[in-house]
């Protein structure tokens, strides 16, 4: 199973903005899982940890996770984030595929990991349309 990292803005001008960014990344992470890959969503991993220690700890940890991933999928608006731009630059330097369009990621995943087919939501999730999530 391929392991995929979600890159996108985390910080915002308000706590609400941070929450919106986390939710956007979370929706994209679910799409990655349903496409048949394991997903690392750093937005959820350290949600609201700000102030617990220096930001450099989280940023260095994110870089280490990227080094261990097979691909990166970017949220809409990732280009506005200095951190996400650095993550994308690191991945490209390491030769890790970066996908800005989810459809391109899905095509790559079908080629690279055909043994893990797309999943369907179950339970309460089955009534939700995840195709428009970014």
KOLPATOR-218020 format. One record per atom (N, C-alpha, C, O): chain; x, y, z. Coordinates in steps of 0.001 Angstrom, whole numbers, plus 524288, in hexadecimal, padded with zeros to 5 digits. Layout:
! KOLPATOR-218020
+--------+-------+-------+-------+
! cadena !  east ! north !    up !
+--------+-------+-------+-------+
!      A !     X !     Y !     Z !
...
+--------+-------+-------+-------+
END
This chain:
! KOLPATOR-218020
+--------+-------+-------+-------+
! cadena !  east ! north !    up !
+--------+-------+-------+-------+
!      A ! 80349 ! 7FB65 ! 80000 !
!      A ! 80000 ! 80000 ! 80000 !
!      A ! 80377 ! 804DC ! 80000 !
!      A ! 80730 ! 80545 ! 80305 !
!      A ! 8022B ! 8087C ! 7FC94 !
!      A ! 80510 ! 80D6C ! 7FC51 !
!      A ! 803A7 ! 810DD ! 800FC !
!      A ! 7FF4A ! 810A8 ! 802FF !
!      A ! 8076E ! 81408 ! 802A9 !
!      A ! 806A4 ! 817B6 ! 806EE !
!      A ! 806FA ! 81D36 ! 8049F !
!      A ! 80ABE ! 81E8E ! 801F4 !
!      A ! 80302 ! 82051 ! 805B3 !
!      A ! 80274 ! 82570 ! 80347 !
!      A ! 801F2 ! 829A7 ! 8077A !
!      A ! 7FF38 ! 828F5 ! 80B61 !
!      A ! 80494 ! 82DF6 ! 8069E !
!      A ! 804B9 ! 83269 ! 80A39 !
!      A ! 8014E ! 836C5 ! 80811 !
!      A ! 8018F ! 837ED ! 80368 !
!      A ! 7FE22 ! 83930 ! 80B55 !
!      A ! 7FAEE ! 83DA4 ! 809C5 !
!      A ! 7FDE5 ! 842AE ! 80AF9 !
!      A ! 7FF71 ! 84398 ! 80F6E !
!      A ! 7FEAC ! 845EA ! 80702 !
!      A ! 80145 ! 84AFB ! 807A5 !
!      A ! 7FD54 ! 84F52 ! 806BB !
!      A ! 7FA63 ! 84F40 ! 802ED !
!      A ! 7FD54 ! 85310 ! 80A3E !
!      A ! 7F9D7 ! 85789 ! 809AC !
!      A ! 7FA71 ! 85B21 ! 80E4E !
!      A ! 7FD08 ! 859C1 ! 8121D !
!      A ! 7F819 ! 85FB5 ! 80E0F !
!      A ! 7F8A0 ! 86374 ! 81251 !
!      A ! 7F66F ! 8615D ! 81774 !
!      A ! 7F271 ! 85EAE ! 81786 !
!      A ! 7F90F ! 8629B ! 81BB0 !
!      A ! 7F720 ! 86176 ! 820EF !
!      A ! 7F5F8 ! 866A4 ! 823B9 !
!      A ! 7F19C ! 86789 ! 8258C !
!      A ! 7F9D6 ! 869F1 ! 82404 !
!      A ! 7F93B ! 86EE7 ! 826DC !
!      A ! 7F541 ! 87274 ! 82433 !
!      A ! 7F444 ! 87214 ! 81F82 !
!      A ! 7F306 ! 875E9 ! 82762 !
!      A ! 7EF49 ! 879BE ! 8256D !
!      A ! 7EF3E ! 87E64 ! 82928 !
!      A ! 7F1D4 ! 87E4D ! 82D36 !
!      A ! 7EC57 ! 88263 ! 827CB !
!      A ! 7EC19 ! 88711 ! 82B0B !
!      A ! 7E8CC ! 8864C ! 82FF0 !
!      A ! 7E912 ! 88977 ! 8338B !
!      A ! 7E5AF ! 88221 ! 8301E !
!      A ! 7E25D ! 8812A ! 834A6 !
!      A ! 7E227 ! 87B4F ! 835BD !
!      A ! 7E391 ! 8781F ! 8326E !
!      A ! 7E05E ! 879F6 ! 83A68 !
!      A ! 7DFA2 ! 8746D ! 83BAB !
!      A ! 7DBAB ! 871F8 ! 837FA !
!      A ! 7DC42 ! 86D79 ! 83661 !
!      A ! 7D7A3 ! 874F0 ! 836A2 !
!      A ! 7D3C1 ! 872E6 ! 832FD !
!      A ! 7D645 ! 871AC ! 82DB7 !
!      A ! 7D50F ! 86DB2 ! 82B4D !
!      A ! 7D9BC ! 87512 ! 82BF5 !
!      A ! 7DC7D ! 8741F ! 8270B !
!      A ! 7DFD0 ! 86F38 ! 82747 !
!      A ! 7E01B ! 86C4B ! 82379 !
!      A ! 7E254 ! 86E4B ! 82BBB !
!      A ! 7E558 ! 8697C ! 82C72 !
!      A ! 7E1B2 ! 864CA ! 82C11 !
!      A ! 7E2ED ! 860F1 ! 82976 !
!      A ! 7DD39 ! 8651E ! 82EAC !
!      A ! 7D96E ! 860D7 ! 82E7F !
!      A ! 7D7A5 ! 85FC1 ! 828E7 !
!      A ! 7D746 ! 85B3B ! 82750 !
!      A ! 7D68F ! 863D7 ! 825F4 !
!      A ! 7D4F7 ! 86332 ! 8207C !
!      A ! 7D943 ! 86071 ! 81D64 !
!      A ! 7D822 ! 85CFB ! 81A40 !
!      A ! 7DE2D ! 861F3 ! 81E3F !
!      A ! 7E286 ! 85F6D ! 81B80 !
!      A ! 7E30C ! 859B0 ! 81D05 !
!      A ! 7E41A ! 85660 ! 819B2 !
!      A ! 7E251 ! 85884 ! 821FF !
!      A ! 7E284 ! 85315 ! 823CD !
!      A ! 7DE2A ! 84FEB ! 82133 !
!      A ! 7DF14 ! 84B91 ! 81F5F !
!      A ! 7D983 ! 85214 ! 8210C !
!      A ! 7D517 ! 84F48 ! 81EBB !
!      A ! 7D5E5 ! 84E53 ! 818E8 !
!      A ! 7D47D ! 84A2F ! 816E9 !
!      A ! 7D820 ! 85218 ! 81634 !
!      A ! 7D939 ! 85176 ! 8109C !
!      A ! 7DD17 ! 84CEF ! 80FC8 !
!      A ! 7DC59 ! 849A8 ! 80C57 !
!      A ! 7E131 ! 84CD4 ! 812FC !
!      A ! 7E510 ! 848A0 ! 81291 !
!      A ! 7E2A7 ! 84360 ! 81412 !
!      A ! 7E3D4 ! 83F61 ! 811AB !
!      A ! 7DF55 ! 84363 ! 817FC !
!      A ! 7DCC3 ! 83E9B ! 819BC !
!      A ! 7D958 ! 83C41 ! 81565 !
!      A ! 7D95F ! 83785 ! 8148E !
!      A ! 7D670 ! 83F95 ! 812AE !
!      A ! 7D322 ! 83DA8 ! 80E62 !
!      A ! 7D680 ! 83B4A ! 80A08 !
!      A ! 7D51E ! 83745 ! 807C7 !
!      A ! 7DAE3 ! 83DCA ! 808E2 !
!      A ! 7DE65 ! 83BB3 ! 804E3 !
!      A ! 7E0CD ! 8368D ! 806B5 !
!      A ! 7E154 ! 832E9 ! 8039C !
!      A ! 7E241 ! 83635 ! 80BAC !
!      A ! 7E476 ! 8315B ! 80DC7 !
!      A ! 7E095 ! 82CDB ! 80D40 !
!      A ! 7E21A ! 8287F ! 80BE9 !
!      A ! 7DBA0 ! 82DE4 ! 80E48 !
!      A ! 7D7AA ! 829CE ! 80DA8 !
!      A ! 7D764 ! 827FC ! 80800 !
!      A ! 7D6F2 ! 8234F ! 806F6 !
!      A ! 7D7A7 ! 82B9C ! 80467 !
!      A ! 7D79F ! 82A1E ! 7FEDA !
!      A ! 7DC4C ! 826A6 ! 7FD88 !
!      A ! 7DBCC ! 822EE ! 7FA86 !
!      A ! 7E0D2 ! 827DC ! 7FFC6 !
!      A ! 7E584 ! 824AE ! 7FED5 !
!      A ! 7E49A ! 81F23 ! 800D8 !
!      A ! 7E5A2 ! 81B57 ! 7FE15 !
!      A ! 7E2AA ! 81EAF ! 805AB !
!      A ! 7E197 ! 8197B ! 807DC !
!      A ! 7DDB7 ! 81687 ! 8047E !
!      A ! 7DE7C ! 811E8 ! 80366 !
!      A ! 7D98A ! 81924 ! 802D3 !
!      A ! 7D58D ! 8168B ! 7FFAB !
!      A ! 7D78A ! 81513 ! 7FA41 !
!      A ! 7D57E ! 81182 ! 7F7C3 !
!      A ! 7DB8F ! 817DE ! 7F875 !
!      A ! 7DDF4 ! 81692 ! 7F366 !
!      A ! 7E14F ! 811AD ! 7F3BC !
!      A ! 7E2A4 ! 80F5D ! 7EFBC !
!      A ! 7E2B4 ! 8100F ! 7F890 !
!      A ! 7E5B3 ! 80B3E ! 7F92C !
!      A ! 7EB3A ! 80BF3 ! 7FB2C !
!      A ! 7EE62 ! 80858 ! 7FAC8 !
!      A ! 7EC7E ! 81086 ! 7FD51 !
!      A ! 7F1B5 ! 8117A ! 7FF74 !
!      A ! 7F13B ! 812E5 ! 80537 !
!      A ! 7ED29 ! 814C1 ! 806F9 !
!      A ! 7F56F ! 811FE ! 8081D !
!      A ! 7F5B5 ! 813DE ! 80D81 !
!      A ! 7F719 ! 819A8 ! 80D4D !
!      A ! 7F9ED ! 81B5C ! 809CE !
!      A ! 7F521 ! 81CA9 ! 81104 !
!      A ! 7F5EB ! 8224A ! 810C9 !
!      A ! 7F800 ! 82476 ! 815E4 !
!      A ! 7F62F ! 82312 ! 81A1F !
!      A ! 7FBDD ! 827E9 ! 81569 !
!      A ! 7FDD7 ! 82AEC ! 819D4 !
!      A ! 7FBB9 ! 83072 ! 8192B !
!      A ! 7FCC3 ! 8330E ! 81544 !
!      A ! 7F8C2 ! 8322B ! 81D05 !
!      A ! 7F684 ! 83768 ! 81CF1 !
!      A ! 7F8D7 ! 83A76 ! 82188 !
!      A ! 7F6D0 ! 83A2B ! 825E2 !
!      A ! 7FD11 ! 83D61 ! 8209B !
!      A ! 7FFB3 ! 84009 ! 824EA !
!      A ! 7FC2D ! 843F6 ! 827B4 !
!      A ! 7FCFF ! 84521 ! 82C4B !
!      A ! 7F854 ! 845F7 ! 824FC !
!      A ! 7F4AC ! 849AF ! 8274F !
!      A ! 7F1CD ! 84739 ! 82BE8 !
!      A ! 7F0BC ! 849CE ! 82FD2 !
!      A ! 7F093 ! 8423A ! 82B64 !
!      A ! 7EDDF ! 83F6B ! 82F93 !
!      A ! 7F1BC ! 83D60 ! 833A2 !
!      A ! 7F079 ! 83CF7 ! 83842 !
!      A ! 7F661 ! 83C1F ! 831DF !
!      A ! 7FA50 ! 839D4 ! 8354E !
!      A ! 7FBD7 ! 83D80 ! 839BE !
!      A ! 7FCA7 ! 83BCB ! 83E2A !
!      A ! 7FC3B ! 84285 ! 8388C !
!      A ! 7FDE7 ! 8464B ! 83C87 !
!      A ! 7F9FC ! 84AC7 ! 83D13 !
!      A ! 7FB76 ! 84F31 ! 83E49 !
!      A ! 7F503 ! 8499B ! 83C2B !
!      A ! 7F0F4 ! 84DA5 ! 83C6C !
!      A ! 7F108 ! 85075 ! 841AD !
!      A ! 7F0A3 ! 84E0E ! 845D3 !
!      A ! 7F18C ! 85595 ! 8415D !
!      A ! 7F162 ! 8590B ! 845ED !
!      A ! 7F5B6 ! 857F2 ! 849EC !
!      A ! 7F50B ! 858ED ! 84E95 !
!      A ! 7FA1E ! 855EB ! 84812 !
!      A ! 7FEAB ! 8552F ! 84B78 !
!      A ! 801D2 ! 85A40 ! 84BFF !
!      A ! 8058E ! 85A74 ! 84F04 !
!      A ! 8005E ! 85E4D ! 8491D !
!      A ! 80345 ! 86336 ! 84933 !
!      A ! 80442 ! 86518 ! 84EBD !
!      A ! 800A8 ! 86565 ! 851E9 !
!      A ! 80920 ! 8665B ! 84FE2 !
!      A ! 80A95 ! 86837 ! 85503 !
!      A ! 80C7F ! 863F3 ! 858AD !
!      A ! 80EC1 ! 86523 ! 85CC0 !
!      A ! 80BA5 ! 85EFE ! 85751 !
!      A ! 80D6E ! 85AB4 ! 85AAD !
!      A ! 81362 ! 85A42 ! 85A9A !
!      A ! 815C8 ! 858C5 ! 85E7F !
!      A ! 815B3 ! 85B8C ! 85638 !
!      A ! 81B5E ! 85BD7 ! 8559E !
!      A ! 81C68 ! 85F40 ! 850DF !
!      A ! 818C0 ! 86176 ! 84EAA !
!      A ! 82130 ! 85FB6 ! 84F4B !
!      A ! 82283 ! 862FD ! 84AD2 !
!      A ! 82044 ! 860B3 ! 845CF !
!      A ! 82047 ! 85BF1 ! 84519 !
!      A ! 81E53 ! 86417 ! 8424C !
!      A ! 81C1A ! 86258 ! 83D55 !
!      A ! 81FE7 ! 85F07 ! 83A32 !
!      A ! 81E47 ! 85BAF ! 83726 !
!      A ! 824F6 ! 85FF0 ! 83AEE !
!      A ! 828E3 ! 85D0A ! 83805 !
!      A ! 82865 ! 85724 ! 838EA !
!      A ! 82996 ! 8540E ! 8356D !
!      A ! 826A7 ! 85596 ! 83D8A !
!      A ! 825F5 ! 84FFF ! 83EB2 !
!      A ! 82207 ! 84D9F ! 83AE2 !
!      A ! 822F8 ! 84979 ! 838A4 !
!      A ! 81D98 ! 8504E ! 83A2E !
!      A ! 8198B ! 84E32 ! 836AC !
!      A ! 81B6E ! 84E56 ! 83105 !
!      A ! 81A8B ! 84AA9 ! 82E0D !
!      A ! 81E06 ! 85291 ! 82F8E !
!      A ! 81FC7 ! 8531A ! 82A27 !
!      A ! 823EC ! 84F0B ! 828BF !
!      A ! 823C5 ! 84CD0 ! 8247D !
!      A ! 82792 ! 84E17 ! 82C3E !
!      A ! 82B8C ! 84A15 ! 82B3D !
!      A ! 8291B ! 844A5 ! 82B1D !
!      A ! 82AA1 ! 84157 ! 827F9 !
!      A ! 82559 ! 843C3 ! 82E83 !
!      A ! 8228E ! 83EC3 ! 82E76 !
!      A ! 81FAD ! 83DE6 ! 8295B !
!      A ! 81FA9 ! 83993 ! 82740 !
!      A ! 81D38 ! 8420C ! 8275A !
!      A ! 81A7E ! 841A5 ! 82251 !
!      A ! 81E4C ! 8403D ! 81DF1 !
!      A ! 81D1B ! 83D00 ! 81A98 !
!      A ! 822DF ! 842B3 ! 81E00 !
!      A ! 826D0 ! 84179 ! 819FF !
!      A ! 82866 ! 83BBC ! 81A3F !
!      A ! 82911 ! 83934 ! 81636 !
!      A ! 828FD ! 839BB ! 81EE9 !
!      A ! 82A7A ! 83437 ! 81F7F !
!      A ! 82632 ! 830A3 ! 81D6A !
!      A ! 82752 ! 82CB1 ! 81AE9 !
!      A ! 82155 ! 83200 ! 81E71 !
!      A ! 81CFE ! 82ED0 ! 81C6B !
!      A ! 81CE1 ! 82EEA ! 81671 !
!      A ! 81BE9 ! 82AEA ! 813F5 !
!      A ! 81DDE ! 8337E ! 81427 !
!      A ! 81DE6 ! 833EA ! 80E74 !
!      A ! 821F9 ! 83048 ! 80C18 !
!      A ! 820F9 ! 82DC0 ! 80821 !
!      A ! 8268F ! 83002 ! 80E84 !
!      A ! 82AC3 ! 82CA3 ! 80C8B !
!      A ! 82915 ! 826EC ! 80C49 !
!      A ! 82B43 ! 823E9 ! 8093C !
!      A ! 8254C ! 8256A ! 80F65 !
!      A ! 82399 ! 81FFC ! 80FAF !
!      A ! 81EAF ! 81EEA ! 80C86 !
!      A ! 81CB1 ! 81A89 ! 80C8E !
!      A ! 81CB7 ! 822DD ! 809CD !
!      A ! 817E2 ! 8224B ! 806CC !
!      A ! 818FB ! 82101 ! 80117 !
!      A ! 81D3D ! 821E8 ! 7FF0B !
!      A ! 814F6 ! 81EDC ! 7FEA1 !
!      A ! 81549 ! 81D84 ! 7F913 !
!      A ! 81366 ! 821ED ! 7F58F !
!      A ! 814C6 ! 8221F ! 7F0F5 !
!      A ! 8103E ! 8257A ! 7F7B7 !
!      A ! 80E1D ! 829CF ! 7F4A2 !
!      A ! 80C0B ! 82DFE ! 7F84A !
!      A ! 80B45 ! 82D1F ! 7FCF5 !
!      A ! 80B2C ! 8328D ! 7F604 !
!      A ! 808A5 ! 836E5 ! 7F8C4 !
!      A ! 803E9 ! 83885 ! 7F590 !
!      A ! 80423 ! 838DA ! 7F0C6 !
!      A ! 7FF9B ! 83987 ! 7F852 !
!      A ! 7FAEB ! 83BB5 ! 7F5F1 !
!      A ! 7FA09 ! 840FE ! 7F882 !
!      A ! 7FA36 ! 84173 ! 7FD4A !
!      A ! 7F917 ! 844F8 ! 7F553 !
!      A ! 7F897 ! 84A4F ! 7F74D !
!      A ! 7F2E8 ! 84C03 ! 7F7AD !
!      A ! 7EFB4 ! 84ACC ! 7F44D !
!      A ! 7F1BA ! 84EDD ! 7FBDE !
!      A ! 7EC8D ! 8512A ! 7FC58 !
!      A ! 7EC21 ! 855C9 ! 7F89E !
!      A ! 7F00E ! 857E5 ! 7F6D1 !
!      A ! 7E764 ! 85745 ! 7F786 !
!      A ! 7E682 ! 85C01 ! 7F482 !
!      A ! 7E8CF ! 86093 ! 7F795 !
!      A ! 7E804 ! 860F8 ! 7FC4F !
!      A ! 7EB9A ! 863F6 ! 7F4F3 !
!      A ! 7EDE9 ! 8687E ! 7F775 !
!      A ! 7F311 ! 8677C ! 7FA3B !
!      A ! 7F4E4 ! 86AC5 ! 7FD3B !
!      A ! 7F56C ! 862FD ! 7F942 !
!      A ! 7FA50 ! 861A8 ! 7FBEB !
!      A ! 7FE97 ! 865A7 ! 7FAD2 !
!      A ! 8020A ! 86684 ! 7FE0F !
!      A ! 7FE56 ! 86816 ! 7F638 !
!      A ! 80275 ! 86BB9 ! 7F4A6 !
!      A ! 802D5 ! 87074 ! 7F83B !
!      A ! 806DA ! 87318 ! 7F857 !
!      A ! 7FEAB ! 8718E ! 7FB2C !
!      A ! 7FEA3 ! 8761A ! 7FEA3 !
!      A ! 80185 ! 87517 ! 803C4 !
!      A ! 80229 ! 878A3 ! 806F3 !
!      A ! 8033C ! 8704D ! 8048C !
!      A ! 805C9 ! 86ED0 ! 8096F !
!      A ! 80BA8 ! 86E22 ! 808A1 !
!      A ! 80D5D ! 86AF5 ! 80572 !
!      A ! 80EB6 ! 87127 ! 80B8D !
!      A ! 81467 ! 87098 ! 80B3E !
!      A ! 815F8 ! 86B0F ! 80CC6 !
!      A ! 81962 ! 868BA ! 80A50 !
!      A ! 8137A ! 868F3 ! 810D8 !
!      A ! 814B3 ! 863A5 ! 81297 !
!      A ! 81379 ! 85F93 ! 80E7D !
!      A ! 816AA ! 85C20 ! 80D74 !
!      A ! 80ED9 ! 85FEF ! 80C1F !
!      A ! 80D5E ! 85C2C ! 8080E !
!      A ! 810F6 ! 85C9F ! 80351 !
!      A ! 81252 ! 858AE ! 800EC !
!      A ! 8127E ! 86164 ! 801F7 !
!      A ! 8162A ! 86215 ! 7FD9B !
!      A ! 81B59 ! 85F6B ! 7FECD !
!      A ! 81DAC ! 85CF9 ! 7FB60 !
!      A ! 81D27 ! 85FE2 ! 8039F !
!      A ! 821F6 ! 85D38 ! 80533 !
!      A ! 82160 ! 85751 ! 80503 !
!      A ! 82502 ! 8548E ! 8037E !
!      A ! 81CD2 ! 8555E ! 8068C !
!      A ! 81BE0 ! 84FBB ! 80663 !
!      A ! 81BE3 ! 84DBA ! 800C7 !
!      A ! 81E21 ! 849A1 ! 7FFA4 !
!      A ! 81964 ! 8509E ! 7FD50 !
!      A ! 81942 ! 84F27 ! 7F7C7 !
!      A ! 81EBB ! 84F61 ! 7F579 !
!      A ! 82043 ! 84BDD ! 7F292 !
!      A ! 821B1 ! 8536D ! 7F6B4 !
!      A ! 82718 ! 853DD ! 7F4C9 !
!      A ! 82A66 ! 84F40 ! 7F6A6 !
!      A ! 82D68 ! 84D09 ! 7F39F !
!      A ! 829D7 ! 84DCF ! 7FB9C !
!      A ! 82CC1 ! 84962 ! 7FDB4 !
!      A ! 82B54 ! 84464 ! 7FACD !
!      A ! 82EC4 ! 8416D ! 7F939 !
!      A ! 8264F ! 84377 ! 7FA1A !
!      A ! 8249A ! 83EBF ! 7F75F !
!      A ! 826CC ! 83E91 ! 7F1D6 !
!      A ! 828C3 ! 83A86 ! 7F021 !
!      A ! 8267A ! 842DC ! 7EF14 !
!      A ! 82877 ! 842FC ! 7E9B3 !
!      A ! 82E58 ! 8421B ! 7E98E !
!      A ! 83053 ! 83F71 ! 7E614 !
!      A ! 83122 ! 84456 ! 7ED54 !
!      A ! 836CA ! 8437F ! 7EDA8 !
!      A ! 83809 ! 83DBB ! 7EE79 !
!      A ! 83BE4 ! 83BBA ! 7EC69 !
!      A ! 834C1 ! 83B1A ! 7F17E !
!      A ! 8358F ! 8358C ! 7F2A6 !
!      A ! 83359 ! 831F5 ! 7EE70 !
!      A ! 833EC ! 82D33 ! 7EEC9 !
!      A ! 830D2 ! 8342F ! 7EA76 !
!      A ! 82E82 ! 83109 ! 7E64E !
!      A ! 82951 ! 82E91 ! 7E7CD !
!      A ! 827A2 ! 82AC6 ! 7E55F !
!      A ! 826C6 ! 830B1 ! 7EBC7 !
!      A ! 821AB ! 82EB7 ! 7ED84 !
!      A ! 81D80 ! 83178 ! 7EA45 !
!      A ! 81D84 ! 83644 ! 7E9F1 !
!      A ! 819EB ! 82E87 ! 7E7DC !
!      A ! 815D5 ! 83105 ! 7E4B7 !
!      A ! 81273 ! 834AF ! 7E7F5 !
!      A ! 81117 ! 83388 ! 7EC6D !
!      A ! 81121 ! 8391F ! 7E59D !
!      A ! 80DBD ! 83D07 ! 7E80E !
!      A ! 80903 ! 83DC2 ! 7E489 !
!      A ! 80988 ! 83E90 ! 7DFD2 !
!      A ! 8045F ! 83D77 ! 7E6E7 !
!      A ! 7FF8A ! 83DF2 ! 7E3EA !
!      A ! 7FC5F ! 84294 ! 7E5DA !
!      A ! 7FB00 ! 842F1 ! 7EA72 !
!      A ! 7FB3E ! 8461E ! 7E236 !
!      A ! 7F7F1 ! 84A9D ! 7E367 !
!      A ! 7F247 ! 84989 ! 7E1E9 !
!      A ! 7EEB7 ! 84C20 ! 7E3D7 !
!      A ! 7F174 ! 845C0 ! 7DE85 !
!      A ! 7EC3B ! 84435 ! 7DCD6 !
!      A ! 7EB37 ! 83EAA ! 7DEAB !
!      A ! 7EE58 ! 83B29 ! 7DDA4 !
!      A ! 7E6DC ! 83DD5 ! 7E162 !
!      A ! 7E5C9 ! 838C1 ! 7E39F !
!      A ! 7E533 ! 83488 ! 7DF70 !
!      A ! 7E6C1 ! 8300E ! 7E044 !
!      A ! 7E2FF ! 835EE ! 7DB09 !
!      A ! 7E23E ! 83220 ! 7D6D7 !
!      A ! 7E779 ! 82FFB ! 7D4E8 !
!      A ! 7E7E7 ! 82B5B ! 7D3AC !
!      A ! 7EB6C ! 83358 ! 7D4A6 !
!      A ! 7F0A3 ! 83194 ! 7D30D !
!      A ! 7F2E5 ! 82DD6 ! 7D719 !
!      A ! 7F571 ! 82A00 ! 7D5B8 !
!      A ! 7F1F9 ! 82EF2 ! 7DC11 !
!      A ! 7F3A9 ! 82B6A ! 7E03B !
!      A ! 7F103 ! 8261D ! 7DFA6 !
!      A ! 7F395 ! 82212 ! 7E00E !
!      A ! 7EBEE ! 82617 ! 7DEB4 !
!      A ! 7E91B ! 82127 ! 7DE25 !
!      A ! 7EB39 ! 81DE8 ! 7D99D !
!      A ! 7EBC7 ! 81928 ! 7DA17 !
!      A ! 7EC63 ! 82068 ! 7D54C !
!      A ! 7EE92 ! 81D94 ! 7D0D0 !
!      A ! 7F3DE ! 81B41 ! 7D22F !
!      A ! 7F4F3 ! 816C0 ! 7D0E2 !
!      A ! 7F72A ! 81E46 ! 7D4CB !
!      A ! 7FC41 ! 81C5B ! 7D680 !
!      A ! 7FB96 ! 817B9 ! 7DA2C !
!      A ! 7FE48 ! 813C7 ! 7D9A1 !
!      A ! 7F80C ! 8182E ! 7DDDD !
!      A ! 7F733 ! 8140D ! 7E1AE !
!      A ! 7F551 ! 80F09 ! 7DF13 !
!      A ! 7F6F9 ! 80AC8 ! 7E094 !
!      A ! 7F1F0 ! 80F76 ! 7DB42 !
!      A ! 7F016 ! 80AD1 ! 7D869 !
!      A ! 7F4A7 ! 8080B ! 7D5BA !
!      A ! 7F4E6 ! 8033E ! 7D5A7 !
!      A ! 7F83C ! 80B15 ! 7D389 !
!      A ! 7FCCE ! 808CA ! 7D0E8 !
!      A ! 800AC ! 80677 ! 7D4C7 !
!      A ! 802B9 ! 80232 ! 7D3F3 !
!      A ! 801A4 ! 8094C ! 7D8FE !
!      A ! 805C2 ! 807DC ! 7DCAE !
!      A ! 80417 ! 803F8 ! 7E0DF !
!      A ! 8075E ! 80144 ! 7E31F !
!      A ! 7FF12 ! 803AE ! 7E1E9 !
!      A ! 7FD35 ! 8006D ! 7E639 !
!      A ! 7F7E9 ! 7FDF6 ! 7E4EF !
!      A ! 7F41C ! 7FEC6 ! 7E7C3 !
!      A ! 7F7A6 ! 7FAF5 ! 7E0AE !
!      A ! 7F29A ! 7F8C5 ! 7DF11 !
!      A ! 7F064 ! 7F4C6 ! 7E2E6 !
!      A ! 7EBC0 ! 7F387 ! 7E2A8 !
!      A ! 7F39E ! 7F2C4 ! 7E669 !
!      A ! 7F1CB ! 7EED0 ! 7EA27 !
!      A ! 7EE6D ! 7F121 ! 7EE7C !
!      A ! 7EC05 ! 7EE3B ! 7F179 !
!      A ! 7EE38 ! 7F653 ! 7EEDD !
!      A ! 7EAFD ! 7F8E5 ! 7F2D0 !
!      A ! 7E6CC ! 7FC18 ! 7F011 !
!      A ! 7E79D ! 800B4 ! 7EEF6 !
!      A ! 7E252 ! 7F9B5 ! 7EEF3 !
!      A ! 7DE37 ! 7FC6A ! 7EC07 !
!      A ! 7DB8A ! 800AF ! 7EF3C !
!      A ! 7DBD3 ! 800C9 ! 7F409 !
!      A ! 7D8FF ! 8041E ! 7EC77 !
!      A ! 7D5F5 ! 8085B ! 7EEE2 !
!      A ! 7D205 ! 8060C ! 7F2AF !
!      A ! 7CFA5 ! 80201 ! 7F19F !
!      A ! 7D157 ! 808A9 ! 7F723 !
!      A ! 7CDBC ! 806F4 ! 7FB36 !
!      A ! 7C8BC ! 80A21 ! 7FB00 !
!      A ! 7C8B4 ! 80E89 ! 7F913 !
!      A ! 7C48C ! 807E7 ! 7FCF8 !
!      A ! 7BF9D ! 80AB4 ! 7FD62 !
!      A ! 7BEB3 ! 80C0F ! 8031E !
!      A ! 7BFDC ! 808EF ! 80694 !
!      A ! 7BC98 ! 810C6 ! 8041E !
!      A ! 7BB56 ! 81227 ! 80981 !
!      A ! 7B74C ! 80E62 ! 80BBF !
!      A ! 7B40F ! 80C46 ! 808E3 !
!      A ! 7B783 ! 80D8F ! 810D9 !
!      A ! 7B3BA ! 80A2B ! 81377 !
!      A ! 7B0F0 ! 80D3E ! 817B9 !
!      A ! 7B299 ! 81186 ! 81927 !
!      A ! 7ACB6 ! 80B0C ! 819BA !
!      A ! 7A9E2 ! 80D8C ! 81E00 !
!      A ! 7A7C8 ! 812CF ! 81C73 !
!      A ! 7A5CB ! 81376 ! 8181F !
!      A ! 7A830 ! 81690 ! 81FEB !
!      A ! 7A62E ! 81BD1 ! 81EEE !
!      A ! 7A8E2 ! 81E70 ! 81A5A !
!      A ! 7A6A3 ! 821DD ! 817D4 !
!      A ! 7ADA3 ! 81CDD ! 81948 !
!      A ! 7B098 ! 81F43 ! 81504 !
!      A ! 7AE64 ! 81DD0 ! 80FAB !
!      A ! 7AF5F ! 82097 ! 80BDE !
!      A ! 7AB6E ! 81986 ! 80F46 !
!      A ! 7A9A0 ! 817B8 ! 80A2D !
!      A ! 7A5E9 ! 81B94 ! 8079F !
!      A ! 7A553 ! 81B84 ! 802D9 !
!      A ! 7A368 ! 81EE7 ! 80AA2 !
!      A ! 79FCB ! 82298 ! 8086A !
!      A ! 7A278 ! 827A6 ! 806BB !
!      A ! 7A008 ! 82AFE ! 80448 !
!      A ! 7A773 ! 82834 ! 80809 !
!      A ! 7AA4D ! 82CF2 ! 806A6 !
!      A ! 7AD14 ! 82C3E ! 80179 !
!      A ! 7AF28 ! 82810 ! 8004F !
!      A ! 7AD17 ! 8305C ! 7FE67 !
!      A ! 7AFEC ! 83061 ! 7F976 !
!      A ! 7B555 ! 8328C ! 7FA73 !
!      A ! 7B5EB ! 83732 ! 7FB8C !
!      A ! 7B94C ! 82F3E ! 7FA14 !
!      A ! 7BEAA ! 83102 ! 7FB11 !
!      A ! 7C15F ! 832D3 ! 7F61B !
!      A ! 7C5D8 ! 83491 ! 7F654 !
!      A ! 7BEC6 ! 83276 ! 7F1A2 !
!      A ! 7C160 ! 833CC ! 7ECC2 !
!      A ! 7C2B5 ! 83994 ! 7EC51 !
!      A ! 7C64E ! 83AFD ! 7E975 !
!      A ! 7BFE2 ! 83CF5 ! 7EF14 !
!      A ! 7C0F2 ! 84287 ! 7EEB4 !
!      A ! 7C492 ! 8447F ! 7F2FA !
!      A ! 7C584 ! 84932 ! 7F359 !
!      A ! 7C69D ! 840FE ! 7F633 !
!      A ! 7C9FA ! 842A7 ! 7FA8A !
!      A ! 7CF6B ! 843E7 ! 7F8A8 !
!      A ! 7D1C8 ! 840F6 ! 7F5AE !
!      A ! 7D167 ! 84868 ! 7FA7C !
!      A ! 7D6D7 ! 849CD ! 7F957 !
!      A ! 7D959 ! 84BE4 ! 7FE1E !
!      A ! 7DDF2 ! 84D4D ! 7FE02 !
+--------+-------+-------+-------+
END
